[in-house]
Amino acid sequence: MSAFSLSDLEKIVTERARSGDASSWTAKLYQSGMERAAKKLGEEAVETVIAAVKGDDGALVSESADLLYHWLVVLAVAGIPMTDVMAELERRTSQSGIAEKASRNNEV
Ligand SMILES: N=c1c2ncn([C@@H]3O[C@H](COP(=O)(O)OP(=O)(O)OP(=O)(O)O)[C@@H](O)[C@H]3O)c2ncn1[C@@H]1O[C@H](COP(=O)(O)O)[C@@H](O)[C@H]1O
């Protein structure tokens, strides 16, 4: 399994977004603003859905990668760190008591 994480990609996206490098897709998209970045995210979401419905596993992996990358660009444009999203997911997990159950199961 790959050790590469969304957190690693977030660091790359943030660094490239602020680089102003003319050869960087991330920098170009970041500079074009939220409307364009969100549109790309929507396109990648639709392409991911199409791959899933077709049962095309290769395309689903590739489109999912595009989706997650463009999601991180949208968060960067909004100035929201991914940890805010993770904190919200964690809050929901603790609300449902799943985390406690999983940790109790691990103790057995
Ligand atoms: N993960 C990605 C990634 N996924 C997709 N893309 C780019 O997203 C762009 C849009 O993808 P599309 O499939 O929609 O291509 P397209 O149809 O030609 O685009 P449009 O005509 O619709 O604008 C392409 O240019 C892809 O290269 C990405 N660009 C960058 N990254 C990551 O960001 C890092 C920095 O990249 P740069 O910012 O380019 O230096 C890279 O090392 C990667 O880790």
The ligand as an SDF file (V2000), in Angstrom:
LIG
                    3D

 44 47  0  0  0  0  0  0  0  0999 V2000
   -2.5580   15.5470   -8.8380 N   0  0  0  0  0  0  0  0  0  0  0  0
   -2.4180   16.4440   -9.6720 C   0  0  0  0  0  0  0  0  0  0  0  0
   -3.3060   16.5570  -10.7980 C   0  0  0  0  0  0  0  0  0  0  0  0
   -4.3740   15.8240  -11.1950 N   0  0  0  0  0  0  0  0  0  0  0  0
   -4.8130   16.4190  -12.3210 C   0  0  0  0  0  0  0  0  0  0  0  0
   -4.0450   17.4650  -12.6530 N   0  0  0  0  0  0  0  0  0  0  0  0
   -4.1390   18.3650  -13.7910 C   0  0  0  0  0  0  0  0  0  0  0  0
   -5.4320   18.8260  -13.9320 O   0  0  0  0  0  0  0  0  0  0  0  0
   -5.5630   19.3300  -15.2510 C   0  0  0  0  0  0  0  0  0  0  0  0
   -6.9830   19.1840  -15.6940 C   0  0  0  0  0  0  0  0  0  0  0  0
   -7.2460   17.8400  -15.9050 O   0  0  0  0  0  0  0  0  0  0  0  0
   -8.2610   17.4350  -17.0220 P   0  0  0  0  0  0  0  0  0  0  0  0
   -8.2680   15.9540  -17.0790 O   0  0  0  0  0  0  0  0  0  0  0  0
   -9.5720   18.0940  -16.7870 O   0  0  0  0  0  0  0  0  0  0  0  0
   -7.5260   18.0460  -18.3080 O   0  0  0  0  0  0  0  0  0  0  0  0
   -8.0720   18.9930  -19.4040 P   0  0  0  0  0  0  0  0  0  0  0  0
   -9.3720   18.4540  -19.8640 O   0  0  0  0  0  0  0  0  0  0  0  0
   -6.9550   19.1230  -20.3820 O   0  0  0  0  0  0  0  0  0  0  0  0
   -8.3060   20.4160  -18.6630 O   0  0  0  0  0  0  0  0  0  0  0  0
   -9.2930   21.5590  -19.1360 P   0  0  0  0  0  0  0  0  0  0  0  0
   -9.0810   21.7620  -20.5980 O   0  0  0  0  0  0  0  0  0  0  0  0
  -10.6850   21.0960  -18.7900 O   0  0  0  0  0  0  0  0  0  0  0  0
   -8.9240   22.7630  -18.3080 O   0  0  0  0  0  0  0  0  0  0  0  0
   -4.5410   18.6330  -16.1100 C   0  0  0  0  0  0  0  0  0  0  0  0
   -3.6320   19.5820  -16.6160 O   0  0  0  0  0  0  0  0  0  0  0  0
   -3.8700   17.6820  -15.1400 C   0  0  0  0  0  0  0  0  0  0  0  0
   -2.4790   17.5770  -15.3250 O   0  0  0  0  0  0  0  0  0  0  0  0
   -3.1130   17.6000  -11.7140 C   0  0  0  0  0  0  0  0  0  0  0  0
   -2.1130   18.5250  -11.5750 N   0  0  0  0  0  0  0  0  0  0  0  0
   -1.2900   18.4040  -10.5100 C   0  0  0  0  0  0  0  0  0  0  0  0
   -1.4100   17.4090   -9.5750 N   0  0  0  0  0  0  0  0  0  0  0  0
   -0.4830   17.3640   -8.4050 C   0  0  0  0  0  0  0  0  0  0  0  0
    0.0340   18.6470   -8.1670 O   0  0  0  0  0  0  0  0  0  0  0  0
    1.4630   18.6190   -8.2250 C   0  0  0  0  0  0  0  0  0  0  0  0
    1.9900   19.9290   -8.7430 C   0  0  0  0  0  0  0  0  0  0  0  0
    1.5990   20.0880  -10.1000 O   0  0  0  0  0  0  0  0  0  0  0  0
    1.8450   21.4890  -10.8310 P   0  0  0  0  0  0  0  0  0  0  0  0
    1.0230   22.4870  -10.1230 O   0  0  0  0  0  0  0  0  0  0  0  0
    1.3820   21.2990  -12.2530 O   0  0  0  0  0  0  0  0  0  0  0  0
    3.2970   21.7670  -10.7050 O   0  0  0  0  0  0  0  0  0  0  0  0
    1.8180   17.4260   -9.0860 C   0  0  0  0  0  0  0  0  0  0  0  0
    3.0890   16.9410   -8.7880 O   0  0  0  0  0  0  0  0  0  0  0  0
    0.7290   16.4500   -8.6550 C   0  0  0  0  0  0  0  0  0  0  0  0
    1.0980   15.8740   -7.4070 O   0  0  0  0  0  0  0  0  0  0  0  0
  1  2  2  0
  2  3  1  0
  2 31  1  0
  3  4  1  0
  3 28  2  0
  4  5  2  0
  5  6  1  0
  6  7  1  0
  6 28  1  0
  7  8  1  0
  7 26  1  0
  8  9  1  0
  9 10  1  0
  9 24  1  0
 10 11  1  0
 11 12  1  0
 12 13  2  0
 12 14  1  0
 12 15  1  0
 15 16  1  0
 16 17  2  0
 16 18  1  0
 16 19  1  0
 19 20  1  0
 20 21  2  0
 20 22  1  0
 20 23  1  0
 24 25  1  0
 24 26  1  0
 26 27  1  0
 28 29  1  0
 29 30  2  0
 30 31  1  0
 31 32  1  0
 32 33  1  0
 32 43  1  0
 33 34  1  0
 34 35  1  0
 34 41  1  0
 35 36  1  0
 36 37  1  0
 37 38  2  0
 37 39  1  0
 37 40  1  0
 41 42  1  0
 41 43  1  0
 43 44  1  0
M  END
$$$$
